[in-house]
């Protein structure tokens, strides 16, 4: 199970990094990100993060990410999730995989406000 979790985390991280590497938009994949809104409010308004929003909901992390921060989320886009092996996302979203999904998602969250300077 540990190797499987490590593989999934690595694949998601690689997919997220590959999507970010080719991106020239400042943040939020071109969607407006408002400092007056929390992470969830911004993500819900992003058409590029619908898979991430579904995963955050399935993991039960909405309330946590709506809480006081600041938090920085290295948010994989739908494009990044689509680069994972077929069935990976569907498997992670199943209720019986909530613990694994939560671990994968929390690897993408850092306490504090980090700014991307590219």
N, C-alpha and C positions, 0 to 999 in steps of 0.2 A: 504494500500500500504506500509506503514512504517513497519508493522509486517512482511509482505512478504519479503521486502528487508532485514530486519534483519535476517530472517530465511535463506535466500539465502547466505548472507555473513557468517553467522555462519556455515552453511553446507560446504561452500568452505574452510573456515578456518580449520574446523575439518578434512576435507579430506586432506588438505595440511599438517597439523600437523601429521596425521597418516602416511602419506607417508614418511615424513621426519624422524619420530621416528624410523622406521624400516630400514632406510637407513644408510649404513656404509661408503658410498663414500663421499669425502670431500665437493664437491659442484658441481652444474651443473649436478647432477645425473650421474656422471661418465664421462660426456662430458667435453672436454677441454674448459675451460673458459679463455679467453685471456684478460689481463689488457689493452692491446692496442685497444681492440674492445669495442664498446658500448654494452649496455644491449640487444638491438635488434639484433645486429650482432651475439652475443653469443647465444641468444635464437634460432635464425633461424638455427644455426648449430647444435642444440640439437634435436635429434629424440625423446627425452622424453618430449619436450615442444611444440609440434605442436598445441595442443589445446590452450595453452596460447598465442602463436603467432597469431592464428586465432582470438582469443578474443581481443587481443591488437589492431589488425588491424580493427576489427569490431567496436571497441570503438573509433577509431581515435586517439590512443595514441602513434603511432609509432614515430611521429615527436618529441613529448615531451620526450620520453625515449631515443631518439637519441641525445637529447640536452646535454648541459653541465650539469654535475652532481656535485658531485657524487650522485648516487642513489643506494639504496639497494632494490632489489625486492625479496620478499619472494614468489618465483615462484612455483606455483603448477604444478606438473607433470601431464602427461596424465593419469597416474594411479590414481592420486588424483581426477581429474575431473571425471573419470569413476566411482568413489564411490558415486557421487551425484545421487539423484533420476533420473530415466529415464526421458529424455526430458528437464532437467534443462539447460544444456549447449545450446541445440538447441534453446530454448526459449530466453535465454540471448543474443544469437547471432543475433536475429532478429532486423532489423533496428529500429522498434518501441520501443525496449528495450535498446537502446544505452545509455540513461542516467543512467539506473540501472546498466548496465554492466560497465560503466565508474566508478561508485561509488564502485562497488565490486572490480574492478581491482586496483583502487587507494588506497584502504585499504591495499593492498599488497606492496605498495611502500613507502619507507622512504627516506627522504633527508639525505644524508651522506653515508659514507662507513662503514658498519657494517660487522664484520667478525665472522664467526661461529667458535667457539672453542670447538670442541667435541673430 
